[in-house]
Amino acid sequence: MGADLASAHAAARNVFEEIDAALGHRLSQIMFEGPIATLTLTENAQPALLAVSMAVMRVLEEQGFRVADGAKLVAGHSLGEYSALCAAGALSIADGARLLRIRGRAMQAAVPVGLGAMAALLGVGKEVAEKLAAAAAEGEVCQLANDNEPTQAVISGARTAIDRAAQLAKAHGVRRFMPLNVSAPFHCALMQPAADAMAAALAETRVSRPVVPLVANVAAAPISDPEEIKRRLVEQVTGTVRWRECVAAMAEDGVTDLVEVGSGKVLSGLAKRIVPSLNAISVGGPPDIEAALALLTAKR
């Protein structure tokens, strides 16, 4: 993970080294060499995803693209908000990595292993997901975690409630009920201890005004005030990631091109299903950078 970037670009290597120093251990070695079981621990996976995103960003910047000059907005899905804030200058890379290490550990510790669960609902959207979650709750936590696109939502909560949701899914029109291989039930009320930990950590962290607004997950609207950013990051731990609304809000604000920076192509795929007219590309490694720069510089 990220090894091709580190090999090809000194700017990327510098990011990995900066994050290693901030965390006090060689996260980059785990990323490049594994083992995968260690990398996928939440406390490692979250800063690792930020590391790749910011490594790509630093290469783009080195080659002439600056967020302040060429972007209208930034956004990120769940932990991706921290990468978005680093890209927009609101957070330092070191602080972003430290916050995500705290976030990952706090989320893992919030619920004993095996007592929480998440599931993706394919073929239905937000309204049906909320009705299914309410029907399955029976006094336990079961709520909409991610509103990803018009026909994909994720629910999160107590494992017993998610199991009940599986039994009720077909009657609610769910085409496919897909349990997720996650270490904790993210973005639901069971994460309140993690939200408290993030409130304490963010209170001690400098957040600057971003050079362009952040479209916040829980607000689905642009924000720039540092105190509001902190508040929304805390709310996000237990709240719904309103990604469908975030992408729609960007399009309504005049955005025509989205560049997904970092590992994977999931968000660009979701964006095209939310607003088919959007031109969305992903930049995860050296082969993607030239194409991304061509688009970004042409649009300035």
Short mmCIF file of the C-alpha atoms (twelve columns), coordinates in Angstrom:
data_MODEL
# 
_entry.id   MODEL 
# 
loop_
_atom_site.group_PDB 
_atom_site.id 
_atom_site.type_symbol 
_atom_site.label_atom_id 
_atom_site.label_alt_id 
_atom_site.label_comp_id 
_atom_site.label_asym_id 
_atom_site.label_seq_id 
_atom_site.Cartn_x 
_atom_site.Cartn_y 
_atom_site.Cartn_z 
_atom_site.pdbx_PDB_model_num 
ATOM 1   C CA . MET A 1   0.000   0.000   0.000   1 
ATOM 2   C CA . GLY A 2   1.619   3.233   -1.205  1 
ATOM 3   C CA . ALA A 3   4.938   1.579   -2.053  1 
ATOM 4   C CA . ASP A 4   4.746   2.543   -5.739  1 
ATOM 5   C CA . LEU A 5   4.234   6.194   -4.773  1 
ATOM 6   C CA . ALA A 6   7.162   6.144   -2.345  1 
ATOM 7   C CA . SER A 7   9.370   4.549   -4.966  1 
ATOM 8   C CA . ALA A 8   8.480   7.029   -7.691  1 
ATOM 9   C CA . HIS A 9   8.263   10.351  -5.829  1 
ATOM 10  C CA . ALA A 10  10.357  11.945  -3.088  1 
ATOM 11  C CA . ALA A 11  7.368   14.128  -2.136  1 
ATOM 12  C CA . ALA A 12  5.378   10.973  -1.372  1 
ATOM 13  C CA . ARG A 13  8.243   9.444   0.616   1 
ATOM 14  C CA . ASN A 14  8.394   12.594  2.724   1 
ATOM 15  C CA . VAL A 15  4.713   12.189  3.656   1 
ATOM 16  C CA . PHE A 16  5.196   8.590   4.793   1 
ATOM 17  C CA . GLU A 17  8.253   9.614   6.823   1 
ATOM 18  C CA . GLU A 18  6.354   12.521  8.401   1 
ATOM 19  C CA . ILE A 19  3.524   10.230  9.460   1 
ATOM 20  C CA . ASP A 20  5.958   7.632   10.823  1 
ATOM 21  C CA . ALA A 21  7.538   10.357  12.950  1 
ATOM 22  C CA . ALA A 22  4.173   11.670  14.146  1 
ATOM 23  C CA . LEU A 23  3.013   8.212   15.224  1 
ATOM 24  C CA . GLY A 24  6.335   7.138   16.663  1 
ATOM 25  C CA . HIS A 25  6.555   3.898   14.673  1 
ATOM 26  C CA . ARG A 26  7.083   2.690   11.102  1 
ATOM 27  C CA . LEU A 27  3.542   2.615   9.807   1 
ATOM 28  C CA . SER A 28  5.007   2.873   6.300   1 
ATOM 29  C CA . GLN A 29  6.810   -0.452  6.721   1 
ATOM 30  C CA . ILE A 30  3.518   -2.129  7.632   1 
ATOM 31  C CA . MET A 31  1.890   -0.448  4.620   1 
ATOM 32  C CA . PHE A 32  4.590   -1.514  2.182   1 
ATOM 33  C CA . GLU A 33  5.330   -4.997  3.535   1 
ATOM 34  C CA . GLY A 34  2.421   -6.094  5.728   1 
ATOM 35  C CA . PRO A 35  1.331   -8.253  7.360   1 
ATOM 36  C CA . ILE A 36  -2.147  -7.431  6.101   1 
ATOM 37  C CA . ALA A 37  -3.713  -8.415  9.438   1 
ATOM 38  C CA . THR A 38  -1.703  -5.665  11.143  1 
ATOM 39  C CA . LEU A 39  -2.379  -3.094  8.442   1 
ATOM 40  C CA . THR A 40  -6.139  -3.647  8.596   1 
ATOM 41  C CA . LEU A 41  -6.348  -3.010  12.342  1 
ATOM 42  C CA . THR A 42  -8.497  0.121   12.586  1 
ATOM 43  C CA . GLU A 43  -5.792  2.083   14.401  1 
ATOM 44  C CA . ASN A 44  -3.403  1.443   11.472  1 
ATOM 45  C CA . ALA A 45  -5.824  1.443   8.554   1 
ATOM 46  C CA . GLN A 46  -7.185  4.918   9.273   1 
ATOM 47  C CA . PRO A 47  -3.831  6.799   9.274   1 
ATOM 48  C CA . ALA A 48  -2.625  4.574   6.407   1 
ATOM 49  C CA . LEU A 49  -5.475  5.740   4.200   1 
ATOM 50  C CA . LEU A 50  -4.657  9.347   5.061   1 
ATOM 51  C CA . ALA A 51  -1.000  8.673   4.245   1 
ATOM 52  C CA . VAL A 52  -1.756  7.526   0.697   1 
ATOM 53  C CA . SER A 53  -4.186  10.382  0.069   1 
ATOM 54  C CA . MET A 54  -1.711  12.993  1.240   1 
ATOM 55  C CA . ALA A 55  1.180   11.365  -0.601  1 
ATOM 56  C CA . VAL A 56  -0.787  11.747  -3.831  1 
ATOM 57  C CA . MET A 57  -1.719  15.316  -2.911  1 
ATOM 58  C CA . ARG A 58  1.907   16.297  -2.298  1 
ATOM 59  C CA . VAL A 59  2.915   14.876  -5.694  1 
ATOM 60  C CA . LEU A 60  0.106   16.801  -7.393  1 
ATOM 61  C CA . GLU A 61  1.211   19.962  -5.593  1 
ATOM 62  C CA . GLU A 62  4.830   19.409  -6.544  1 
ATOM 63  C CA . GLN A 63  3.776   19.132  -10.164 1 
ATOM 64  C CA . GLY A 64  1.741   22.304  -10.213 1 
ATOM 65  C CA . PHE A 65  -1.734  21.721  -8.740  1 
ATOM 66  C CA . ARG A 66  -2.705  23.619  -5.599  1 
ATOM 67  C CA . VAL A 67  -6.043  23.134  -3.862  1 
ATOM 68  C CA . ALA A 68  -6.267  26.863  -3.124  1 
ATOM 69  C CA . ASP A 69  -5.986  27.732  -6.817  1 
ATOM 70  C CA . GLY A 70  -7.720  24.832  -8.543  1 
ATOM 71  C CA . ALA A 71  -10.451 23.440  -6.280  1 
ATOM 72  C CA . LYS A 72  -13.795 24.861  -5.244  1 
ATOM 73  C CA . LEU A 73  -14.512 22.439  -2.389  1 
ATOM 74  C CA . VAL A 74  -13.076 19.414  -0.609  1 
ATOM 75  C CA . ALA A 75  -14.922 16.448  0.886   1 
ATOM 76  C CA . GLY A 76  -14.144 13.044  2.349   1 
ATOM 77  C CA . HIS A 77  -16.133 9.957   3.262   1 
ATOM 78  C CA . SER A 78  -15.935 9.235   7.015   1 
ATOM 79  C CA . LEU A 79  -12.220 9.181   7.951   1 
ATOM 80  C CA . GLY A 80  -11.589 10.781  4.532   1 
ATOM 81  C CA . GLU A 81  -12.709 14.095  6.017   1 
ATOM 82  C CA . TYR A 82  -9.358  14.238  7.802   1 
ATOM 83  C CA . SER A 83  -7.510  13.840  4.489   1 
ATOM 84  C CA . ALA A 84  -9.737  16.507  2.947   1 
ATOM 85  C CA . LEU A 85  -8.922  18.894  5.797   1 
ATOM 86  C CA . CYS A 86  -5.192  18.202  5.451   1 
ATOM 87  C CA . ALA A 87  -5.418  18.829  1.698   1 
ATOM 88  C CA . ALA A 88  -7.159  22.153  2.368   1 
ATOM 89  C CA . GLY A 89  -4.598  23.243  4.963   1 
ATOM 90  C CA . ALA A 90  -6.932  23.063  7.955   1 
ATOM 91  C CA . LEU A 91  -4.960  20.248  9.601   1 
ATOM 92  C CA . SER A 92  -1.270  19.376  9.450   1 
ATOM 93  C CA . ILE A 93  -0.479  15.900  8.130   1 
ATOM 94  C CA . ALA A 94  1.062   14.987  11.493  1 
ATOM 95  C CA . ASP A 95  -2.031  16.090  13.417  1 
ATOM 96  C CA . GLY A 96  -4.308  14.314  10.952  1 
ATOM 97  C CA . ALA A 97  -2.410  11.050  11.440  1 
ATOM 98  C CA . ARG A 98  -2.388  11.391  15.240  1 
ATOM 99  C CA . LEU A 99  -6.122  12.134  15.305  1 
ATOM 100 C CA . LEU A 100 -6.896  9.121   13.151  1 
ATOM 101 C CA . ARG A 101 -4.789  6.873   15.371  1 
ATOM 102 C CA . ILE A 102 -6.828  8.082   18.357  1 
ATOM 103 C CA . ARG A 103 -10.057 7.725   16.375  1 
ATOM 104 C CA . GLY A 104 -9.240  4.186   15.287  1 
ATOM 105 C CA . ARG A 105 -8.310  3.037   18.779  1 
ATOM 106 C CA . ALA A 106 -11.343 4.731   20.351  1 
ATOM 107 C CA . MET A 107 -13.752 3.228   17.823  1 
ATOM 108 C CA . GLN A 108 -12.306 -0.238  18.379  1 
ATOM 109 C CA . ALA A 109 -12.559 0.128   22.155  1 
ATOM 110 C CA . ALA A 110 -16.091 1.569   22.184  1 
ATOM 111 C CA . VAL A 111 -17.862 -1.767  21.662  1 
ATOM 112 C CA . PRO A 112 -16.594 -5.228  22.677  1 
ATOM 113 C CA . VAL A 113 -15.648 -7.348  19.667  1 
ATOM 114 C CA . GLY A 114 -18.605 -9.331  18.394  1 
ATOM 115 C CA . LEU A 115 -21.343 -7.173  19.941  1 
ATOM 116 C CA . GLY A 116 -21.683 -4.751  17.039  1 
ATOM 117 C CA . ALA A 117 -22.150 -5.166  13.297  1 
ATOM 118 C CA . MET A 118 -22.750 -3.322  10.032  1 
ATOM 119 C CA . ALA A 119 -24.446 -4.314  6.795   1 
ATOM 120 C CA . ALA A 120 -24.794 -2.830  3.333   1 
ATOM 121 C CA . LEU A 121 -28.250 -2.713  1.793   1 
ATOM 122 C CA . LEU A 122 -28.206 -2.907  -1.987  1 
ATOM 123 C CA . GLY A 123 -31.143 -1.878  -4.131  1 
ATOM 124 C CA . VAL A 124 -32.676 0.559   -1.643  1 
ATOM 125 C CA . GLY A 125 -31.921 4.069   -0.444  1 
ATOM 126 C CA . LYS A 126 -32.029 6.157   2.692   1 
ATOM 127 C CA . GLU A 127 -35.746 6.048   3.443   1 
ATOM 128 C CA . VAL A 128 -36.068 2.263   3.223   1 
ATOM 129 C CA . ALA A 129 -32.848 1.777   5.201   1 
ATOM 130 C CA . GLU A 130 -34.175 3.976   7.997   1 
ATOM 131 C CA . LYS A 131 -37.471 2.075   8.091   1 
ATOM 132 C CA . LEU A 132 -35.680 -1.274  8.167   1 
ATOM 133 C CA . ALA A 133 -33.342 -0.095  10.946  1 
ATOM 134 C CA . ALA A 134 -36.296 1.139   13.019  1 
ATOM 135 C CA . ALA A 135 -38.152 -2.136  12.535  1 
ATOM 136 C CA . ALA A 136 -35.110 -4.206  13.531  1 
ATOM 137 C CA . ALA A 137 -34.046 -2.142  16.543  1 
ATOM 138 C CA . GLU A 138 -36.499 -3.460  19.156  1 
ATOM 139 C CA . GLY A 139 -34.961 -1.190  21.778  1 
ATOM 140 C CA . GLU A 140 -31.375 -1.741  20.654  1 
ATOM 141 C CA . VAL A 141 -29.203 0.540   18.540  1 
ATOM 142 C CA . CYS A 142 -29.775 0.088   14.812  1 
ATOM 143 C CA . GLN A 143 -29.456 3.106   12.553  1 
ATOM 144 C CA . LEU A 144 -28.498 4.436   9.164   1 
ATOM 145 C CA . ALA A 145 -24.699 4.765   9.083   1 
ATOM 146 C CA . ASN A 146 -24.017 5.669   5.439   1 
ATOM 147 C CA . ASP A 147 -26.321 7.112   2.785   1 
ATOM 148 C CA . ASN A 148 -23.912 6.296   -0.037  1 
ATOM 149 C CA . GLU A 149 -25.991 6.634   -3.198  1 
ATOM 150 C CA . PRO A 150 -29.636 6.279   -4.276  1 
ATOM 151 C CA . THR A 151 -29.542 2.476   -4.207  1 
ATOM 152 C CA . GLN A 152 -26.952 1.778   -1.514  1 
ATOM 153 C CA . ALA A 153 -27.098 2.403   2.220   1 
ATOM 154 C CA . VAL A 154 -25.350 0.975   5.274   1 
ATOM 155 C CA . ILE A 155 -26.861 0.258   8.682   1 
ATOM 156 C CA . SER A 156 -24.957 -0.130  11.946  1 
ATOM 157 C CA . GLY A 157 -25.693 -1.155  15.512  1 
ATOM 158 C CA . ALA A 158 -25.979 -4.054  17.911  1 
ATOM 159 C CA . ARG A 159 -25.228 -7.384  16.230  1 
ATOM 160 C CA . THR A 160 -28.550 -8.851  17.358  1 
ATOM 161 C CA . ALA A 161 -30.410 -5.927  15.770  1 
ATOM 162 C CA . ILE A 162 -28.445 -6.246  12.516  1 
ATOM 163 C CA . ASP A 163 -29.286 -9.969  12.516  1 
ATOM 164 C CA . ARG A 164 -32.973 -9.092  12.824  1 
ATOM 165 C CA . ALA A 165 -32.571 -6.623  9.961   1 
ATOM 166 C CA . ALA A 166 -31.232 -9.455  7.803   1 
ATOM 167 C CA . GLN A 167 -34.439 -11.391 8.411   1 
ATOM 168 C CA . LEU A 168 -36.615 -8.366  7.566   1 
ATOM 169 C CA . ALA A 169 -34.618 -7.142  4.585   1 
ATOM 170 C CA . LYS A 170 -36.416 -8.975  1.798   1 
ATOM 171 C CA . ALA A 171 -39.823 -7.753  2.976   1 
ATOM 172 C CA . HIS A 172 -38.475 -4.186  2.791   1 
ATOM 173 C CA . GLY A 173 -37.392 -4.598  -0.836  1 
ATOM 174 C CA . VAL A 174 -33.660 -5.019  -0.189  1 
ATOM 175 C CA . ARG A 175 -32.114 -6.723  -3.219  1 
ATOM 176 C CA . ARG A 176 -29.048 -7.875  -1.327  1 
ATOM 177 C CA . PHE A 177 -28.231 -7.739  2.383   1 
ATOM 178 C CA . MET A 178 -24.470 -7.815  2.768   1 
ATOM 179 C CA . PRO A 179 -22.882 -8.066  6.255   1 
ATOM 180 C CA . LEU A 180 -19.645 -6.054  6.341   1 
ATOM 181 C CA . ASN A 181 -16.335 -7.345  7.642   1 
ATOM 182 C CA . VAL A 182 -15.660 -4.492  10.077  1 
ATOM 183 C CA . SER A 183 -14.129 -4.389  13.521  1 
ATOM 184 C CA . ALA A 184 -16.814 -2.202  15.104  1 
ATOM 185 C CA . PRO A 185 -20.272 -0.691  14.396  1 
ATOM 186 C CA . PHE A 186 -19.202 2.703   13.042  1 
ATOM 187 C CA . HIS A 187 -21.436 5.774   12.718  1 
ATOM 188 C CA . CYS A 188 -24.059 4.813   15.264  1 
ATOM 189 C CA . ALA A 189 -24.877 5.707   18.872  1 
ATOM 190 C CA . LEU A 190 -22.720 2.843   20.189  1 
ATOM 191 C CA . MET A 191 -19.700 4.946   19.161  1 
ATOM 192 C CA . GLN A 192 -20.418 7.647   21.771  1 
ATOM 193 C CA . PRO A 193 -17.283 6.791   23.819  1 
ATOM 194 C CA . ALA A 194 -15.227 7.316   20.649  1 
ATOM 195 C CA . ALA A 195 -16.977 10.625  19.992  1 
ATOM 196 C CA . ASP A 196 -16.056 11.735  23.511  1 
ATOM 197 C CA . ALA A 197 -12.423 10.757  22.887  1 
ATOM 198 C CA . MET A 198 -12.369 12.746  19.638  1 
ATOM 199 C CA . ALA A 199 -13.895 15.793  21.331  1 
ATOM 200 C CA . ALA A 200 -11.036 15.746  23.844  1 
ATOM 201 C CA . ALA A 201 -8.390  15.203  21.162  1 
ATOM 202 C CA . LEU A 202 -9.738  17.909  18.860  1 
ATOM 203 C CA . ALA A 203 -9.911  20.384  21.742  1 
ATOM 204 C CA . GLU A 204 -6.121  20.081  21.956  1 
ATOM 205 C CA . THR A 205 -5.536  20.287  18.173  1 
ATOM 206 C CA . ARG A 206 -5.063  23.372  16.037  1 
ATOM 207 C CA . VAL A 207 -7.587  23.518  13.185  1 
ATOM 208 C CA . SER A 208 -7.151  26.410  10.764  1 
ATOM 209 C CA . ARG A 209 -9.624  27.857  8.315   1 
ATOM 210 C CA . PRO A 210 -9.402  25.678  5.163   1 
ATOM 211 C CA . VAL A 211 -8.329  27.358  1.916   1 
ATOM 212 C CA . VAL A 212 -11.578 26.060  0.382   1 
ATOM 213 C CA . PRO A 213 -14.686 24.885  2.294   1 
ATOM 214 C CA . LEU A 214 -15.206 21.301  3.448   1 
ATOM 215 C CA . VAL A 215 -18.533 19.680  2.545   1 
ATOM 216 C CA . ALA A 216 -19.130 18.035  5.917   1 
ATOM 217 C CA . ASN A 217 -20.501 14.479  6.129   1 
ATOM 218 C CA . VAL A 218 -23.082 15.193  8.808   1 
ATOM 219 C CA . ALA A 219 -24.185 18.580  7.433   1 
ATOM 220 C CA . ALA A 220 -24.047 17.837  3.683   1 
ATOM 221 C CA . ALA A 221 -23.111 21.511  3.297   1 
ATOM 222 C CA . PRO A 222 -19.895 23.537  3.018   1 
ATOM 223 C CA . ILE A 223 -18.271 24.685  6.269   1 
ATOM 224 C CA . SER A 224 -15.103 26.677  6.971   1 
ATOM 225 C CA . ASP A 225 -15.233 27.833  10.604  1 
ATOM 226 C CA . PRO A 226 -12.595 25.892  12.598  1 
ATOM 227 C CA . GLU A 227 -14.819 25.420  15.650  1 
ATOM 228 C CA . GLU A 228 -17.670 24.118  13.497  1 
ATOM 229 C CA . ILE A 229 -15.250 21.757  11.769  1 
ATOM 230 C CA . LYS A 230 -14.232 20.328  15.136  1 
ATOM 231 C CA . ARG A 231 -17.857 19.971  16.197  1 
ATOM 232 C CA . ARG A 232 -18.851 18.231  12.976  1 
ATOM 233 C CA . LEU A 233 -15.916 15.801  13.203  1 
ATOM 234 C CA . VAL A 234 -17.143 14.781  16.650  1 
ATOM 235 C CA . GLU A 235 -20.750 14.450  15.451  1 
ATOM 236 C CA . GLN A 236 -19.579 12.339  12.530  1 
ATOM 237 C CA . VAL A 237 -18.394 9.530   14.838  1 
ATOM 238 C CA . THR A 238 -21.978 8.668   15.828  1 
ATOM 239 C CA . GLY A 239 -23.800 10.323  12.926  1 
ATOM 240 C CA . THR A 240 -24.780 9.362   9.402   1 
ATOM 241 C CA . VAL A 241 -22.331 9.902   6.558   1 
ATOM 242 C CA . ARG A 242 -24.637 11.762  4.149   1 
ATOM 243 C CA . TRP A 243 -22.472 11.107  1.108   1 
ATOM 244 C CA . ARG A 244 -25.313 11.116  -1.446  1 
ATOM 245 C CA . GLU A 245 -26.357 14.564  -0.267  1 
ATOM 246 C CA . CYS A 246 -22.737 15.781  -0.127  1 
ATOM 247 C CA . VAL A 247 -22.137 14.932  -3.784  1 
ATOM 248 C CA . ALA A 248 -25.501 16.401  -4.808  1 
ATOM 249 C CA . ALA A 249 -24.676 19.600  -2.891  1 
ATOM 250 C CA . MET A 250 -21.360 19.925  -4.710  1 
ATOM 251 C CA . ALA A 251 -23.049 19.508  -8.070  1 
ATOM 252 C CA . GLU A 252 -25.703 22.074  -7.148  1 
ATOM 253 C CA . ASP A 253 -22.881 24.471  -6.225  1 
ATOM 254 C CA . GLY A 254 -21.521 24.257  -9.753  1 
ATOM 255 C CA . VAL A 255 -18.921 21.494  -9.387  1 
ATOM 256 C CA . THR A 256 -18.528 19.528  -12.632 1 
ATOM 257 C CA . ASP A 257 -15.377 17.488  -11.931 1 
ATOM 258 C CA . LEU A 258 -14.459 15.388  -8.908  1 
ATOM 259 C CA . VAL A 259 -11.001 13.944  -8.267  1 
ATOM 260 C CA . GLU A 260 -10.831 11.066  -5.794  1 
ATOM 261 C CA . VAL A 261 -7.379  11.175  -4.205  1 
ATOM 262 C CA . GLY A 262 -6.015  8.082   -2.461  1 
ATOM 263 C CA . SER A 263 -6.647  4.349   -2.302  1 
ATOM 264 C CA . GLY A 264 -9.436  2.868   -4.382  1 
ATOM 265 C CA . LYS A 265 -12.113 4.063   -6.766  1 
ATOM 266 C CA . VAL A 266 -15.221 3.639   -4.648  1 
ATOM 267 C CA . LEU A 267 -16.106 7.312   -4.218  1 
ATOM 268 C CA . SER A 268 -15.783 8.238   -7.890  1 
ATOM 269 C CA . GLY A 269 -18.067 5.302   -8.708  1 
ATOM 270 C CA . LEU A 270 -20.638 6.439   -6.129  1 
ATOM 271 C CA . ALA A 271 -20.482 10.016  -7.439  1 
ATOM 272 C CA . LYS A 272 -21.351 8.930   -10.972 1 
ATOM 273 C CA . ARG A 273 -24.388 7.069   -9.667  1 
ATOM 274 C CA . ILE A 274 -25.507 10.061  -7.617  1 
ATOM 275 C CA . VAL A 275 -25.029 12.699  -10.338 1 
ATOM 276 C CA . PRO A 276 -24.403 10.958  -13.688 1 
ATOM 277 C CA . SER A 277 -23.303 14.203  -15.347 1 
ATOM 278 C CA . LEU A 278 -20.292 14.554  -13.026 1 
ATOM 279 C CA . ASN A 279 -16.858 13.773  -14.412 1 
ATOM 280 C CA . ALA A 280 -15.242 11.786  -11.597 1 
ATOM 281 C CA . ILE A 281 -11.758 10.296  -11.728 1 
ATOM 282 C CA . SER A 282 -9.554  8.563   -9.160  1 
ATOM 283 C CA . VAL A 283 -5.838  9.102   -8.478  1 
ATOM 284 C CA . GLY A 284 -4.216  6.399   -6.397  1 
ATOM 285 C CA . GLY A 285 -0.752  5.860   -7.828  1 
ATOM 286 C CA . PRO A 286 1.868   7.044   -10.328 1 
ATOM 287 C CA . PRO A 287 -0.011  5.897   -13.477 1 
ATOM 288 C CA . ASP A 288 -2.998  8.116   -12.555 1 
ATOM 289 C CA . ILE A 289 -1.128  11.319  -11.790 1 
ATOM 290 C CA . GLU A 290 -0.454  12.538  -15.331 1 
ATOM 291 C CA . ALA A 291 -4.121  12.139  -16.344 1 
ATOM 292 C CA . ALA A 292 -5.277  13.896  -13.187 1 
ATOM 293 C CA . LEU A 293 -2.919  16.813  -13.732 1 
ATOM 294 C CA . ALA A 294 -4.131  17.194  -17.302 1 
ATOM 295 C CA . LEU A 295 -7.729  17.493  -16.084 1 
ATOM 296 C CA . LEU A 296 -6.930  19.725  -13.118 1 
ATOM 297 C CA . THR A 297 -4.752  22.189  -15.020 1 
ATOM 298 C CA . ALA A 298 -7.187  22.343  -17.942 1 
ATOM 299 C CA . LYS A 299 -9.984  23.360  -15.582 1 
ATOM 300 C CA . ARG A 300 -8.144  26.242  -13.962 1 
# 
